[in-house]
Each structure stands twice: as C-alpha cells, then as structure tokens.
C-alpha cells in the first residue's frame, strides 16, 4: 500500500492544484519512483489511498498496467483518515486473495524518496510489524524509536527515525474502528509488548515534506539518474 492521501500543506502552493504524490522529482511523479521500485522488487499488486485531488492520481496512474502492476484505490473523505484510519479502511483490499488473512503487507509513505531494495524486505514476520528505520535527519534529530539488534524498542538502543516503510499484520488493527486515527499509538503499544522487529536502511531517504526537501530530492535524483 502506498499512502497518498495527505494534503501537503507544507508544500503549498505546489500542492494547491497538484496532489503531493504527483509532484515531479527528476522528471517523473514522486509516487512513480515507488511504483517502479516496488515492481522491480517483485510486488505487483498495489493499493493506493487518496483524498486531496485523488481523481488526478487515478487519472495519471490508471490501473497500473503501464508500470507492470495492478493498482486498486481506496478513496477517503475530505480531510483524509490519517495513517492508521487509511490503512484500516483499505484492509479488505489488502487481504483480497490472501490465503492467510493475517499475512503481513507492506506500506510505504508516498511522500518519501528512497533507494531501498523492496525485494530484500522480509515476506514473513514473527510479530505484528516490521519497521524500516533510518538515521535521524537534521529536521528530526530526536528520532522516533530505538533499534536493539533486530528488535524495535521504545527506550533501549540507538534512537532512529521511522522511515514510513513497514510491514504490518492486519491483527495490528484488530481493535480499531472505522474513522480517522493515527498509526503511531498502535505501534507504540506493539513495541512495548515486544512484537515489532526492525532494520536500519543506511542509504538514500528523503522526507519530501517541504519545498526545500522537494528541491533536495530533485538535486539528488538528477545527479544519480543518467540524462536521456
């Protein structure tokens, strides 16, 4: 699942007429970098949620066949459902066709840029979630959670930033109800129970949440992608 429902207030006026996932980075929509990377990693069935100007996202990406994937959409009401509520609403789509109803699924924030190899992420997890962590960026020096070996903790080990990339079991949302709610409290409870694993991604990761970081993403990708 690619999370693409955010309004992108910090990126205004860029997002006044264009949804954040369709802002261009090095000549292609930001969300397209994810779709192509997921396809290269062997993930061909995608769910994308949207709210602000979501019709534009569907018009540009279509059914995904142009990228070698199959895309289903999970439209949200105006104002969106926050991360947790958005994932919860999409669970029927994410479970569709799964032999194991509690099989983990991958979720990627649509407003990050990364060179992570999705094929290397685990397909099975022992706990409720598996989080990809990154070194703390300058705009988030305090980090989010700690990583002790392969275990995510609240207070033990080096403090790192959650990348917005994670695998979750549907049972993580077992006590939730439809509506808007954040993901973080669910993760905090599961981490406190020792049911969240994790790993460190030391490579490229940019939270494209401001005009300055959008410009940084363009500089980085233009320098790394050969011009045609």
C-alpha positions in Angstrom: 0.0 0.0 0.0 1.2 3.5 -0.9 -0.1 6.2 1.4 -1.0 9.1 -0.8 -3.9 10.9 1.0 -2.1 13.8 2.6 -2.9 17.4 1.8 0.7 18.5 1.7 0.1 21.8 3.5 3.9 22.4 4.0 4.4 22.2 0.2 1.8 24.8 -0.7 1.4 26.5 -3.2 2.9 23.4 -5.1 0.0 21.2 -3.8 -2.8 23.7 -4.3 -3.6 22.3 -7.8 -1.4 19.1 -7.7 -1.6 16.3 -5.2 1.7 15.8 -3.3 2.3 12.3 -4.8 2.2 13.8 -8.3 4.8 16.5 -7.7 7.7 15.8 -10.0 11.1 14.6 -8.9 13.7 14.4 -11.7 11.0 14.4 -14.4 8.5 11.9 -13.0 5.9 12.0 -10.3 7.2 11.2 -6.8 4.8 8.2 -6.5 6.1 6.7 -9.7 9.5 6.2 -8.2 7.8 4.0 -5.6 5.7 2.1 -8.1 8.7 1.3 -10.3 10.8 0.3 -7.3 8.0 -2.0 -5.9 7.6 -3.6 -9.3 11.3 -4.2 -9.6 11.1 -5.8 -6.1 8.5 -8.3 -7.3 5.5 -6.6 -5.8 2.8 -6.3 -8.4 -0.4 -5.8 -6.5 -0.7 -2.3 -5.0 -3.3 -0.3 -3.1 -3.2 3.5 -3.1 -5.3 5.6 -0.9 -6.1 9.2 -1.7 -8.2 12.2 -0.7 -7.0 15.6 -1.8 -7.3 15.8 -5.7 -7.4 12.0 -5.8 -9.0 11.9 -9.2 -5.7 13.3 -10.6 -3.8 10.4 -9.1 -6.2 7.8 -10.6 -6.1 9.6 -14.0 -2.3 9.6 -14.1 -1.6 6.1 -12.8 -4.7 4.3 -14.1 -4.9 0.6 -13.4 -1.1 0.4 -13.1 -0.6 -1.7 -16.3 1.7 1.0 -17.8 4.1 0.2 -14.9 3.7 -3.6 -14.8 1.5 -3.6 -11.7 -2.2 -3.8 -10.7 -3.5 -0.8 -8.7 -6.6 -0.7 -6.6 -7.7 2.6 -5.0 -9.0 3.4 -1.6 -10.7 6.8 -1.7 -11.0 8.7 1.5 -13.3 11.6 2.5 -12.2 15.2 2.5 -9.6 15.7 5.2 -8.5 12.0 4.9 -8.4 9.4 7.6 -4.8 9.7 8.9 -2.3 6.9 8.5 -4.0 4.3 10.8 -7.5 5.0 9.6 -6.4 4.9 6.0 -4.7 1.6 6.3 -7.7 0.2 8.3 -10.2 1.2 5.6 -8.0 -0.5 2.9 -7.7 -3.8 4.8 -10.3 -5.6 2.7 -8.3 -4.7 -0.5 -5.0 -5.7 1.2 -6.5 -9.1 2.3 -8.1 -9.8 -1.0 -6.9 -13.2 -2.3 -4.6 -13.8 0.6 -4.5 -17.4 1.8 -3.6 -16.2 5.3 -5.9 -13.5 6.5 -3.2 -12.2 8.9 -0.4 -12.3 6.4 1.8 -9.1 6.6 1.5 -6.4 3.9 3.9 -3.6 3.0 3.1 0.0 3.5 5.1 2.9 2.0 4.6 6.6 2.7 4.1 8.3 -0.6 6.0 11.4 0.3 9.4 9.8 0.9 12.2 9.2 -1.7 14.4 6.2 -1.1 16.7 3.7 -2.8 15.6 0.8 -0.6 15.5 -2.6 -2.3 12.0 -3.8 -1.6 12.9 -7.3 -2.7 15.1 -7.6 0.4 12.4 -6.9 2.9 11.1 -9.9 4.8 8.0 -11.6 3.5 7.3 -13.2 6.9 7.5 -11.5 10.3 7.2 -13.0 13.7 5.4 -10.1 15.4 2.8 -7.6 14.5 5.0 -5.2 12.5 8.5 -4.8 11.0 9.8 -1.2 10.6 12.5 0.2 8.4 14.5 2.8 10.3 16.9 5.4 9.0 19.5 7.7 10.6 17.9 10.8 12.1 17.7 13.7 9.5 18.6 17.2 10.6 14.9 18.2 10.7 14.1 15.3 13.0 17.1 14.9 15.3 15.3 13.2 18.2 14.2 10.2 16.1 11.1 8.0 16.8 12.1 4.6 18.2 15.1 2.6 19.2 16.7 -0.4 17.5 18.4 -3.0 19.5 19.6 -5.7 17.2 16.5 -6.6 15.1 14.1 -5.5 17.8 12.4 -2.1 17.8 12.2 -0.7 21.4 10.9 2.5 23.0 14.0 3.3 25.0 16.8 0.8 24.5 19.4 1.1 21.8 20.2 3.9 19.3 17.4 6.2 18.6 16.4 6.3 14.9 13.7 7.7 12.7 10.9 5.6 11.3 11.1 5.8 7.5 7.4 5.4 6.8 8.1 2.0 5.3 6.9 -1.0 7.3 5.2 -4.4 7.2 2.1 -4.9 9.2 -0.2 -7.7 10.1 -4.0 -7.0 9.9 -4.2 -8.1 13.5 -2.3 -4.9 14.5 -5.6 -3.2 13.7 -7.8 -5.8 15.4 -9.4 -3.4 17.9 -9.8 -0.4 15.6 -12.9 1.1 14.2 -13.6 3.0 11.0 -12.7 6.6 11.1 -9.6 8.8 11.3 -6.8 7.8 13.7 -3.0 7.8 13.7 -0.8 4.7 13.3 1.8 5.7 15.9 -0.1 4.7 19.1 -0.8 1.2 17.7 3.0 0.8 17.0 3.9 2.1 20.4 1.7 -0.5 22.1 3.0 -3.3 20.0 6.6 -2.1 20.5 6.1 -2.1 24.3 4.8 -5.7 24.0 8.0 -6.7 22.2 6.1 -7.5 19.0 7.8 -5.2 16.5 11.0 -6.1 14.6 13.1 -3.7 12.5 16.1 -2.9 10.4 18.3 0.0 9.5 18.4 1.4 6.0 21.6 3.4 5.7 21.0 4.5 2.1 19.0 7.3 0.4 16.0 8.5 2.3 14.4 12.0 2.0 11.1 13.0 3.6 9.8 15.2 0.8 7.6 17.3 3.1 8.7 20.8 2.3 9.6 22.8 -0.7 13.3 22.8 0.4 13.3 19.0 0.6 11.5 18.7 -2.7 14.3 20.7 -4.2 16.9 18.4 -2.5 15.1 15.3 -3.9 15.4 16.8 -7.4 19.1 17.6 -7.0 19.8 14.1 -5.7 17.9 12.2 -8.4 19.1 14.4 -11.3 22.6 13.8 -10.2 22.1 10.0 -10.0 19.9 9.3 -13.0 21.6 9.5 -16.4 20.0 12.0 -18.7 18.5 10.6 -21.9 
